[in-house]
Amino acid sequence: FLFSLSLSSLPLSLSLSLLEYLLVDIKLLVLAATLIAVTAQDITTNDAIKRIKDQMDKDRVHTFIESMTKLPRNTDSDFIKEKTKDLKKIFRDLGFKVVSKKYNVLQCFPDKTVEKPSFTEILDAAGSVKDTFSENGNVTKKILPAFNAWSDSGTVQGKPVYVNYARKEDFEHLQNKSINLKDTIGIARYGKIYRGDKAKFAKKFGLKGLIIYNDVADYSPENVKAMPNGPGLSDKGIQRGTLKDGLGDPSTHLWPSTKYAYRTPESEYKELLPGIVVMPISHENAAKLLKQLDGDPVKDDWQGSYKGHTTYTEYKYGPGFKKNSGFDEIRITVALEYRVVEVENVFAVMRGAQEPDRWVMIGNHRDTWVNGAVDATTGLATLHEIANGMSQLKKSGWKPRRTIVLASWAAEVRFPPQICDLSVCLSVCLS
């Protein structure tokens, strides 16, 4: 029996504090773990929750998040290895049994051999480059260039067309307007559906490539200030993210990526990938394209931005640019590489007193796209506070009825969580 709770990264909020979010997860954990709890000193479930709440420390949360976000925690980085060691020591010092398991997972990165692994160009009718958009990251700060993991690599070129959220019904609407989508480059905004499905539908409807951006109407609407003055996303912000469909490592599909696991050839596992070139850009750059699109004005629920914003324009469907714009086509170049990387999942275990073979598992991922203050370090901070609270309760004589497992997953951001193998289960049960 396993009761599992995954800590999603906490959203920025103007009304709720971090500790208020932590309490939600802690209450769920303690309630699940202490059904008919062992209370050596008559500590009830409500008492346990109150004690955890009372020991929470906002300064400790701040210090923990700050220490974890000095650099990005890419799966192949020295920094994530350093922080993995730190996390194991923290759990051990708090009295938990620490079990860890290493995997060799296939990962997707910008190609290091290419100076500019991802960029977008606007071409005129003669094929000359009129403008280039690229987000090259920051070598000093270890920030990778902007990319969507598992996009096809290559260069594609075509007329632009605005596809709203790139949902199936959005493409059908364009077809109903007799807009030819074949070999075009779609401009889609994030939201409504998973970005991997946007890529999948773009390919299905015959597009050559897809540009995805965060529209301010969705991510920094009117009267909401952009970071750092509020929770909204700056119009310069670019959302990285995976496009993969299905669970785990595509080369060991639905099986643990152990060192000696059989790996499916690339020609076969590519069926799990979107099979189209996809490039994320900022709203600031997307607006430069949208302002010059030709065609009919879009219907009301396709209009993005808002009047008064610097990027506001009347959105049009396309395809193609206005004749007087000086623009003709868009060219996208993406260069990615696949590499097997060793990662380590970490489990902090507090053994149950009466039903140790029944687990309550709570966890989140440890890897990040950039520095990850929100995603996923708020989840790590939650684990840290839970561990502190459980440690203090244990010192006072409290024991959970069932085994509690605090899990820190090593490689989530480029694909949904990797499958754990039986050896981890046995290690936890025997700890």
C-alpha positions in Angstrom: 0.0 0.0 0.0 1.4 3.4 -0.9 -0.1 6.8 -0.3 1.8 9.1 -2.6 1.8 12.9 -2.6 3.7 14.9 -5.1 4.8 18.5 -4.2 4.1 20.7 -7.1 6.3 23.8 -7.3 4.5 26.6 -5.4 3.0 29.4 -7.4 3.9 33.0 -6.7 1.1 34.6 -4.8 0.4 38.1 -3.5 -2.0 36.7 -0.8 -0.5 33.5 0.5 2.9 33.1 2.2 5.2 30.2 1.5 4.6 28.8 5.0 0.9 28.8 4.4 1.5 26.6 1.3 3.8 24.4 3.4 1.0 23.7 5.9 -1.3 22.2 3.3 1.3 19.6 2.4 2.3 18.9 6.0 -1.3 18.4 7.1 -1.9 15.9 4.3 1.3 14.0 5.1 0.7 13.8 8.9 -3.0 12.9 8.5 -2.1 10.1 6.1 0.8 8.8 8.2 -0.9 8.9 11.6 -4.2 7.2 10.9 -4.5 5.4 14.3 -1.1 6.9 15.0 1.4 5.5 17.5 1.6 8.2 20.1 4.1 7.1 22.7 3.5 10.3 24.7 -0.2 10.7 23.8 0.6 13.0 20.8 -2.5 13.2 18.7 -2.6 13.9 15.0 -3.7 17.5 15.7 -0.9 17.9 18.2 1.6 16.6 15.6 0.4 19.1 13.0 0.5 22.0 15.6 4.1 21.1 16.6 5.2 21.0 13.0 3.5 24.4 12.4 5.1 25.9 15.5 8.6 24.9 14.6 8.6 26.2 11.0 11.0 29.0 10.5 10.8 31.5 7.6 14.5 32.4 8.0 15.4 28.8 7.6 13.2 28.5 4.5 14.9 31.6 3.1 18.4 30.4 3.8 17.6 26.9 2.3 16.2 28.3 -0.9 19.1 30.8 -1.2 21.7 28.1 -0.8 20.0 25.8 -3.4 19.5 28.5 -6.1 23.0 30.0 -6.5 23.4 28.2 -9.8 21.1 26.1 -12.1 20.7 22.5 -11.1 21.0 20.9 -14.5 21.2 17.1 -14.4 24.8 17.1 -15.7 26.0 19.9 -13.5 28.6 19.8 -10.6 26.2 22.0 -8.6 23.4 19.5 -8.5 25.8 16.8 -7.4 27.1 19.1 -4.6 23.5 19.9 -3.5 22.6 16.2 -3.6 25.3 15.5 -1.1 24.1 18.4 1.0 20.6 17.1 1.0 21.6 13.6 2.1 23.6 15.0 5.0 20.6 17.2 6.0 18.3 14.2 6.1 20.8 12.1 8.0 21.5 14.8 10.6 17.7 15.0 11.2 17.7 11.3 12.0 16.3 9.8 8.8 17.6 6.7 7.1 18.8 7.8 3.7 18.5 5.5 0.7 19.7 6.6 -2.7 19.6 5.1 -6.2 21.6 6.1 -9.2 20.3 5.9 -12.8 21.7 6.5 -16.2 19.1 8.5 -18.0 19.0 9.9 -21.5 18.9 13.7 -21.4 18.5 16.4 -24.0 20.7 19.5 -24.0 21.7 22.4 -26.4 24.5 21.1 -28.6 27.8 22.3 -27.0 29.7 22.1 -30.3 27.5 24.8 -31.8 28.1 28.5 -31.0 24.3 29.4 -31.3 22.3 26.3 -30.8 18.9 27.9 -31.0 17.7 31.1 -32.8 15.0 32.6 -35.0 15.5 34.7 -38.1 13.2 36.9 -40.1 14.0 36.9 -43.8 13.0 39.3 -46.6 11.9 38.3 -50.0 15.5 38.0 -51.2 16.4 35.7 -48.3 18.4 38.2 -46.4 18.2 38.2 -42.6 16.3 41.3 -41.3 16.3 40.4 -37.6 17.5 37.6 -35.4 16.1 36.4 -32.0 18.3 34.3 -29.8 18.5 33.7 -26.0 22.0 32.3 -25.4 21.8 31.9 -21.7 24.8 32.9 -19.5 28.0 30.8 -19.5 29.3 32.5 -16.3 26.1 31.7 -14.4 25.8 28.2 -16.0 22.4 29.1 -17.6 21.7 27.1 -20.8 20.3 28.7 -23.9 16.5 28.7 -24.2 15.2 25.5 -25.7 12.4 23.0 -25.6 13.7 19.6 -24.8 13.2 16.8 -27.4 12.5 19.2 -30.2 13.8 18.0 -33.6 17.2 19.5 -34.5 17.5 21.3 -37.8 16.6 24.4 -39.7 13.1 25.0 -41.1 11.7 28.0 -43.0 8.3 29.1 -44.0 5.4 31.6 -43.8 4.3 32.5 -40.3 0.7 31.8 -39.1 -0.8 32.6 -35.7 -2.3 29.4 -34.1 -3.5 30.7 -30.8 -2.9 28.0 -28.1 -2.1 25.4 -30.8 -5.0 23.2 -29.7 -6.7 20.8 -32.0 -9.7 23.1 -32.2 -7.4 26.1 -33.0 -6.0 24.3 -36.1 -9.5 23.2 -37.1 -10.6 26.8 -36.9 -7.8 27.9 -39.2 -8.7 25.1 -41.7 -12.4 26.2 -41.6 -11.2 29.6 -42.7 -9.4 28.0 -45.6 -6.0 28.9 -44.3 -3.4 26.6 -45.8 -1.2 25.3 -42.9 1.1 23.1 -44.9 4.8 23.9 -44.4 4.1 27.1 -42.4 5.8 28.1 -39.1 3.2 28.4 -36.3 3.3 31.1 -33.7 1.6 29.8 -30.5 1.1 31.1 -27.0 1.7 28.9 -24.0 -1.4 27.9 -22.0 -4.5 25.7 -22.0 -2.7 22.5 -23.0 0.6 20.8 -22.5 3.4 22.2 -24.8 4.2 18.7 -26.1 0.6 18.5 -27.4 1.0 21.8 -29.1 4.0 20.4 -31.0 2.1 17.2 -31.7 -0.9 19.0 -33.2 1.4 21.3 -35.2 3.0 18.3 -36.9 -0.3 16.6 -37.4 -1.7 19.6 -39.3 1.3 19.9 -41.6 3.4 22.7 -40.1 7.2 22.7 -40.5 8.0 24.3 -37.2 6.5 25.9 -34.1 7.4 29.0 -32.1 5.9 29.2 -28.6 5.8 32.3 -26.4 4.2 33.5 -23.1 1.6 36.1 -24.0 1.3 38.9 -21.4 -2.5 38.4 -21.5 -2.0 35.0 -19.8 1.2 35.5 -17.8 1.2 39.2 -16.8 -2.4 40.5 -17.3 -3.5 44.0 -16.9 -3.1 45.4 -13.4 -0.6 42.6 -12.4 2.9 43.8 -12.1 5.7 41.8 -13.6 8.6 40.4 -11.5 10.4 41.5 -9.5 7.6 43.9 -8.5 4.9 41.3 -8.7 4.1 37.8 -9.8 3.7 38.4 -13.5 6.2 37.3 -16.1 8.2 40.0 -17.8 7.6 40.3 -21.6 11.3 39.4 -21.9 10.7 36.0 -20.1 11.1 32.7 -22.0 9.6 29.5 -20.8 11.8 26.4 -21.2 10.2 23.0 -21.0 10.0 19.5 -22.3 7.9 18.3 -25.3 8.1 14.6 -24.7 5.0 12.5 -24.5 4.7 9.6 -22.0 6.6 8.7 -18.9 10.4 8.6 -18.2 13.4 8.0 -20.3 12.4 7.4 -24.0 15.3 5.0 -24.5 14.1 2.7 -21.7 10.4 3.4 -22.0 8.4 2.5 -18.9 11.5 0.7 -17.4 14.1 2.0 -14.9 17.2 3.5 -16.6 19.7 1.4 -14.8 23.3 1.1 -15.9 22.7 -2.3 -17.7 19.2 -1.6 -19.0 18.4 -2.5 -22.6 18.0 0.8 -24.6 15.8 1.2 -27.5 17.6 2.5 -30.6 17.1 6.2 -31.4 15.2 5.3 -34.6 12.6 3.6 -32.5 12.2 5.8 -29.4 11.9 8.9 -31.7 8.3 7.8 -32.2 7.7 9.0 -28.6 9.1 12.5 -29.5 7.1 15.3 -31.3 9.2 15.1 -34.5 9.0 18.9 -35.3 11.4 21.8 -34.7 10.1 23.9 -31.8 11.6 27.2 -30.5 10.6 29.1 -27.4 10.8 32.9 -27.5 9.8 35.9 -25.4 6.6 37.9 -25.8 8.7 40.9 -26.6 10.1 39.1 -29.7 6.9 37.4 -30.6 5.2 40.8 -30.7 7.6 41.9 -33.5 6.2 39.0 -35.6 2.6 39.4 -34.6 2.5 43.1 -35.4 3.5 42.4 -39.0 1.2 39.4 -39.7 -1.1 39.7 -42.7 -4.6 38.3 -43.0 -7.9 38.8 -41.2 -8.1 40.0 -37.6 -8.5 37.1 -35.2 -11.7 36.4 -33.3 -12.0 37.9 -29.8 -10.9 34.9 -27.8 -7.7 34.6 -29.9 -6.6 38.2 -29.1 -3.6 38.4 -26.8 -1.8 41.2 -25.0 -4.1 44.1 -23.9 -4.6 47.7 -24.8 -2.1 50.0 -23.1 0.7 47.4 -23.0 3.8 48.3 -25.1 3.4 45.1 -27.1 -0.3 45.5 -27.9 -1.3 45.1 -31.5 -4.4 43.7 -33.3 -3.6 40.0 -33.8 -4.1 38.6 -37.3 -4.1 35.0 -38.6 -1.7 35.2 -41.4 -0.3 33.3 -43.2 2.6 35.5 -44.1 3.7 39.0 -43.3 2.2 42.3 -44.6 3.5 43.3 -48.0 4.9 46.6 -46.7 6.6 45.0 -43.7 9.9 44.1 -45.5 9.5 40.6 -44.0 8.8 37.4 -46.0 9.5 34.2 -44.0 10.7 32.9 -40.7 13.6 30.5 -40.3 14.2 28.5 -37.1 17.4 26.8 -36.2 17.7 24.3 -33.3 20.7 22.1 -32.5 20.2 19.7 -29.6 22.2 16.7 -28.4 21.2 13.5 -26.5 23.5 12.3 -23.7 23.2 9.7 -21.0 23.7 11.3 -17.6 24.1 9.6 -14.2 21.5 11.0 -11.7 20.7 10.1 -8.2 17.2 9.8 -6.5 17.3 10.4 -2.7 14.8 9.0 -0.2 14.7 9.9 3.5 12.9 7.2 5.4 11.2 7.2 8.8 10.1 3.7 9.5 6.5 3.0 10.6 6.0 1.5 14.1 3.0 -0.7 13.3 2.7 -1.0 9.5 6.2 -0.4 8.2 5.5 -2.0 4.8 2.8 0.6 4.1 4.3 3.9 2.9 3.3 7.5 2.8 5.5 9.1 0.2 5.9 12.8 -0.4 8.4 14.3 -2.8 9.3 16.6 -5.6 12.1 16.9 -8.2 15.5 18.5 -7.5 16.6 19.4 -11.1 15.8 22.8 -12.6 15.7 24.6 -16.0 17.5 27.7 -14.6 18.1 28.5 -11.0 14.6 27.2 -10.0 13.7 29.4 -7.0 10.0 28.5 -7.5 10.3 25.4 -9.6 11.4 23.2 -7.9 13.1 24.7 -4.8 9.9 25.7 -3.0 9.0 22.0 -3.1 12.5 21.1 -1.7 11.9 23.8 1.1 8.7 22.0 1.9 10.4 18.7 2.2 13.1 20.3 4.4 10.4 21.8 6.8 8.6 18.5 7.0 11.8 16.7 7.8 12.6 19.2 10.5 9.1 18.8 12.0 9.2 15.0 11.9 12.7 15.0 13.5 11.5 17.1 16.4 8.4 14.9 16.9 10.5 11.8 16.9 12.7 13.2 19.6 9.7 13.7 21.8 8.6 10.0 21.4 6.2 10.3 18.5 6.3 7.6 15.8 4.3 7.3 12.6 2.1 4.2 12.2 3.2 3.8 8.6 6.6 4.4 7.0 7.2 7.9 5.8 9.4 8.4 2.7 10.5 11.9 1.7 11.6 11.6 -1.9 13.8 13.9 -4.0 13.7 13.0 -7.7 16.8 13.8 -9.8 15.6 14.2 -13.4 12.1 15.4 -13.9 12.2 18.6 -16.0 13.1 17.0 -19.3 10.4 14.3 -18.9 7.8 13.1 -16.4 9.2 11.2 -13.4 11.5 8.2 -14.0 10.3 4.8 -12.9 11.8 3.5 -9.7 12.9 -0.1 -9.6 12.3 -2.9 -7.1 15.7 -2.5 -5.5 14.7 0.9 -4.1 11.5 -0.6 -2.7 13.4 -3.3 -1.0 16.0 -0.9 0.4 13.3 1.2 1.9 11.4 -1.7 3.4 14.5 -3.2 4.9 15.9 0.1 6.3 
